[in-house]
Amino acid sequence: MTSTVPDAPATDRQPEARRERSVWVVLIALALAGSVVSIQQTLVIPLLPTISATYGVAITDVTWLFTASLLAGAVATPLLSRFGDMYGKKPMMLLTLVLLCAGSVICALSTDLGWLIVGRAVQGVSAAMIPLAIGTIRDTFPPRRVIGAIGIVSATLGVGGAVGMLLTGLISGHTDDHHPVFWIAAAAAVLAFVLVAAVVPNGGVRHGGRPDVAGALLLAVVLVSLLLAISQGNAWGWTSPGVLGLFAAALVLGALWVVLELKVAEPLVRMSILIGRKSLSANVASVFLGFSMYGSFTLIAALIQADPDKVGYGLGGTVLTVGIVSLPNTVAMVGASFLCGRLANRIGAAYTLALGSALAGVSYLYLALWHSTVPDFLVFNFIQGLGFGIAYACIGTLAVQHVPMDQSGIASGINVLVRTAGGSVSAAVGAAILTGGGLVPTIGDYVLCLYIVLVGSVGAAIVAVVHGLRHRD
């Protein structure tokens, strides 16, 4: 007796297989676009000593090439994330990639440090790409794929950062000019734009509304005041009227910003998402993570390039050495991001975040104790990549899993905002310590900075454990 019953399941499986392939295509597009955006954040780090010599300026001034990008991203991320919830996330993702290309072109054509900083600030706006991508995943992906997909996209923050330093190193091996790096960044932004435009859906709920421009501008002034005070503390004097005035301005204007956000009908940052019952711990952990990760970028690059014959420490490496030594970081981070989804499903996103943060802390402790050979830096980079690959993959999930679907973009945006703000402060603190003791920092200055960023990792781990204990659901 012939039966045709098996044909139906086979037919049913065909649309399911197509949907599965579609999910992976979209995920690859989002991850690649996120990596392109992340590359720009670390692209200049190995070049800071070279740019300092080229323009004849102090290293604290050149550090603003990194800080300006983080600062612009911190301000633009919640604004564009909110726009994504209002008008659609895909148009905002495309806008961030256009600005990334424009900023890269400005940097490539720049002839002085001022225009280079302007271009870096325009590039930094593209940081909003990551939370917009996370919001898109939550809006359009099947529930069983959400945690793993968010983990992969979140991990591109670290993967792209490591690739950026490697790319810079490869280019610098052929030329001392820093401009070609930015032409490559512009081309990568164009490719990412085409990819996102072609395959990423524009789904999700859109609720419309009005942007909180005043809140964005006031937040920018607060962050600039704080970072300028920290970065210029050594030069102006920590008790000088200028530094004390900037700290006071940051404090007063910060309080004013909170009042504004509480009163405006459609705030840039909803306080319920920033300091809500489940949001607060995710955002505090994110501040610690940003402080820990971004603060280490300039430290490690400078330490690897330090000439041991002149200063008594370092590897005497080139810009390319920085990129090559960072390869274990990239490999470990990619592997950890793919495994994080399964681990989070077993023990929860909070405890997985705590594990990753603790591993990152172990890496800093290791490097603080052993930092004289290439294997020391290879081991450090592998452990750090493993830790941040796990941590960053989970923090994105922790930030959005409890909020309504129509607020997923802004929730992720706020989480990236506080993380970037923490990174900006860390970069400024590190620059202040390294330039505080004289023209050339000592190895003790670097070790102190490593212990400081270690505190950030430990803080993130503690907050994550407390979150897990308080919210067992």
N, C-alpha and C positions, 0 to 999 in steps of 0.2 A: 504494500500500500504506500503510495507516494504522498508525501506531505510537503507543503510549502511554508510551514510555520517558521523554519530557520531564516527565511528571507527577510522577514520583518525586522528582527533585531539587527541584521546586517545593514538594512536600510537606515535604521535609527542611528546606527553607529557612524554613518557617513557624515551627517550634519554635526555630530558631536566631535568627530575628528577634525572637521573643518574649523569649528569654533576653537578647539584646542590649539590648532596651528595659528589661528588668528591672534589668540592671546599671546603666544610666544613671539610672533612678529611684532606686535605692539610693544611687548616688554623689551625686546631687543632694541627697538627704536628709541624708547624712553631711556634705557640704560646707556646707550651710546650718546644720546643728546646730553644726559646728565654727566657723562664722563668728559665730554667736550667742555661743558661749563666748568667742571671741577678742575680741568687742566689749567684754565686761565688763572685760577687762584694761586697756584704755586709756580707758574711759568717763570716769574721773575726772581724767585728766591735764590737760586744758584747764581744769578747774575748781579745780585746786589753789590758785592764788592767791586765788580767790573764797572757797573754804572756809577758807583761812588767815585771811582778813579777817573772815569771818562768826563764827568761833569765837575769834578773837583769839589764835592760836597761831603758833609759828614754822613756817617752811616745811619745816624738817627733820622736825618732828612730823607735818605733813600728808603728807609724802612716804610715810609708813607706810601710807597708804591704797593706794598702789601696791605697796609692798614686801610688805605683809601678804597681798595677793592672790597674789603670786608665791611667797611663802614657803609658804602653805597648799597651793598647787598643787604645789610641789616635794616636799612630804611625802606628799600624797595620791595623786599620780600613780603612783608605783611600787606603792603598796598596792592601789589600785583596778585597776591593770593586771594585777596578779597575781590578784586576785579574778576578773577577766575570763577569764584563762586557766583558773582553777579551776572557776568556776560558770557561765560564759557571759558574753560581752562585751555583749550587748544589755541585760540587766538592769543592768549597771554604768553603761552610757551613760544609761539612763533615770534612775538614781540621781543621776548628776552634774547632769542637767538639773533634777531636783527641788531639789537643793541650790542650784543657780544661782538658781532662782526664790525659794527661801527666803531666801537671802542678799540678794537684791535687795529683797525686802519689808522685811527688817530695816533696810537702808539707807534705804529710802523712809520708814520710820516713825521713824528715828533723830532724836534731839534734841540730841545732843552728839557730839563727835569719837570718844569711846570706842566707842559703839554703832556708829558708822559704820565704824570699823576692824573691829569684830567681823563686821559684815555683809559687808565686803569679804573677810575671811578665809573666810567660808562660801562666798561666790561663787567664790573662788579654787580651791576643791576641784574645780570643774567643768573645770579644765585637763586632767584625766585623760580627757576626752572625745576629744581628738585621738589619743592613742596607742591608745585602744580602737577608734576608727574605723579606724586604720591596720591594727590586728590583724584586724578584721573583713574588710577588703578582702583581706588576704593569705589569710585562711581561706576565703573564699567566691567571690572573683572569678576569672575565667579568667586563666591566667598571662600572656597577652599584654596584658591590661588592667591588671595590678597596678602597674607602674611609673608609668604615667600617672595612675592613680586616686590612688595615694599622693601623687603630686606635687600634685594638685589639692587634696586634703584638707590636706596640710601647708601649702600656701600660704594657707589660710584664716587661719592665725595672723597673717599680715601684713595680709591683706585686711580681716579683721574689726577689727584694730587701727585701721586708717585709717578705716573706716566708723564705729567707735565715737567717734572724735574729731569726725567730721563730724556725727554725730547729736547729740552734746553741743552742738556749735556752733549747730545749728538750733534746739534747744530753748532755749538760753541767750539767743537773740535775742528771745525772747518773755517770758522771766522770769529774775529773778536767783536764784530758788530752785533748789537743786540736786536736790531730792527727785523731781521729775517724771522725771528721767533714769532713776531706778531703777525706777519703775513701768513704764516702757517696756521696760526690761531684763527685768522679771518676766514681762510679756506675751509677749515674744519667746521666753523660756525655755519657756513653756507651749506655744506653737506648735511649737517644735522638738521638745518631748516627744511631742506628738501625731504629728508627722511620722515620727519614729524608731520609735515604737510601731507605726505602721501599715505601714511598708514595709521596714524593715531586718530581715534574717533573723538568727536566733540560731544560726548554724552554728559549725563549728570543733570541735576536740578539747578536751574538758574533763578535766583530770586530778585534780581535787579537791585536798585538802590543808588545811593550817592556816595562817592569816595570821601574819605576823611583826609583831605589834603592838609588841613591845619595840623592835624595830629601827626602826619608824616613829617612836615617841616619842623615841628617842635621837637620831635624825636631825634631828627638829624642834628639839631643844635645841641641837644643834651649829650649825644654821643660824641660829637666833635669836641665839645668843651671838656668832657672827661678824658678822652684820648690825648688831646693836646696837652692837658695838665700833666698826665703821666709821662708822655714822651719828652716834654721839655723840663721836667723837674730838675734833672741834673744841670742842664744848661742855665736855667733861670734861677735855680735855687728853690728848694722845696718849701721854704717859708717866704718866698718873694711874693709881692702883691699880685703879680700876674698869675702865678700858679694857684695861690689860695683863692683868687677871684674866680678862676676857671672852675675849681672844685665847688665853690659856693654856687656858681651859676648852674653847674650840672645838677646839684642837689635841689635848688629852688625850682629850676625849670622842669626837673624830673617830677617833682611833686605836682607842679602845675599841669604837666602832661597827664598824670593819673587822674586829676580832677576833670580835665577836659574829656578824657576817654569815658569817664563815668557819666558825664552829662550829655554828650553828643548822642543824637539818635542812632547814628550808624557809625560807631567808632572804628578806628583803624585796628585796634586790638580790644577784643571783648575781654573784660576782666574775668568773666566766668570761665573763659578758655585759658587765660593766662594764669590765674590763681585759683581755679576751681578745685573741687575736692580731689579729682583724679588728675587734673591737668597740672597742678602745681608741682608735684613730684617729677613728672615727665619733663617739665620745663627747667626745673632746677638741675636735674641730672644732665640736661642738654647744655646748660651753661657750663657745668663742670667739664663735660666732654669737649666742648669747643675750646675752653681755656686750655685743656690738656693737649689736644691734638694740634691746633693751629699754633700754639706757643712753641711747639717742638720743631716746626718746619725750619725756621730761620736758625735755630740753635744747631741742629744737626748739619745743615748745609755749611754753616760757617766753621763748625768744628772739623769737618772732614777736609775743608780747604785750607785750614790753618797750617802754616809751615813749621814743622817741629824744630828745624835748624834755627829759626828766628825767635819763636815764642816758647819753645819747649814742650809743645803738645800738638795734637792734630795728626792727620795723615799726609798732609802736603799734596792732597788730591786736586784734580781739576774739576770743572763743572761737570764733565762727563763722568768722573768718578762718583760724584754725588748721585747721579742717575743710576749708575750700575749698582752701587751699593744699596739703592732703594728697591731693586728688583724683588728681593725676598718679601718685602712689604706688600708689593702688588700681588704676587702669587698667593700669599697667605690671606690677603684680604678678599680676593675673588673666591677662593675656596671656602672661607668662613661664611661669606654672604650666601652661598648656595646651601650650606648646611644649617644656617641659622633658623630657617623656617621649621625644619623638623625638630630642632632643639627647643624652639619656643613653644611648639605644640605639645611637647612633653613636659616641660617644667615651667612654662609661662614666659612671656616677654620680659617681665621685670627681673626675674632671676637670671635669665639669659643675658640681659643687659649688665647685670652685676658681674657676671662671669667675664664678659668681654672687657669691662672697665678694669677689673682686677688684673687681667692679663696685661693690659696696657700699662698699668702701674708697675707690674713686675719688669716690663721692658725698660722703663726709666730707671728703676733701681739698679738693674743690671748695668746699664750704660754709665750711670753715675759711679759705679765701682770699677768697671773695666771699659776703657775707652782709648786704648793705645794701639790697637791693631785692626786690620781690616776684618778679620773674623769677629771681633767684638761688635762692630757695626752691623755685620750681616746677621748675627744672632739677635741683636736688638731689633733690627728691622723686621725680622720674621715674627718675633713675639709681638711687637707692636701692631703689625699688620693683622695678625690673628685676633688680637684683642679688639682693635677698632673695627675690623670687619664684622665681628659679632655684635659689638656695641652699637655701631651706626645702623646696622641692619634692624636692630630691635627698637631703637629710639623712635624711628618713624612710625612703627606700629603702635607703640605705647602712646604716642601723641594724638592719634586719630581714632583709636578703636572705641572710645567711649562717647564721641561727639556725633550729632546728627549728620546725615549724609550731606546736607546742603552747607555744612560748615567744615567739611573735611579739608578744603583748600586753606582756609584761614587758620585752622588749628595746626596744620603742618607748617604753614608760613610763620606763625608765632613761634613754634618750636625751633625753626631754623633761625629766626630773628635772634632769640636769646642765645642760641649756640654761637652765632656769628659775633654777637656782642661780646660774649665771653672770650672768643678767639681774638677779637680786636684788643681787648684789655690785656690779654696774655702777651700778644706781640709787643704792645707798648711797654709792658712791665719788663719783658726780656731785654728790649733795647735799652731801657733805662739802667738795668743792672750791668749789662755788658759795657756800657760807656761811662759808668759811674766811677770806676777806679782809675781811669787814665785813658790814654790813647789806645792802648792794647789791653783787651780783657785778659784776665788770668784764667787758668784752668779751674780755679776755685769759683770764679764767676759762673762758668758754664755748669759746673756741678750744682751750684746753688739753684740755677735756673731749672735744671733737671729735677731737683727735689721739689721745686715749686709746682711744676707741671704734674709731678707725681701726686701731689696733694689733690689736683683736679681729678685725676683718675680715681683715687680713693674716695673722694667726695661723691662722684657719680655712682660708684659701687654701693656705698652706704645708703644713698637716697633710693637706689633701685631696690635694695633688700627691704627697706622700710616700706616702700610702696607694695612690694609683693606680700608682706605680712599684713598690711592694712586692707588690701583689696584682693583677697584670695579668689574672688570670682574671676 
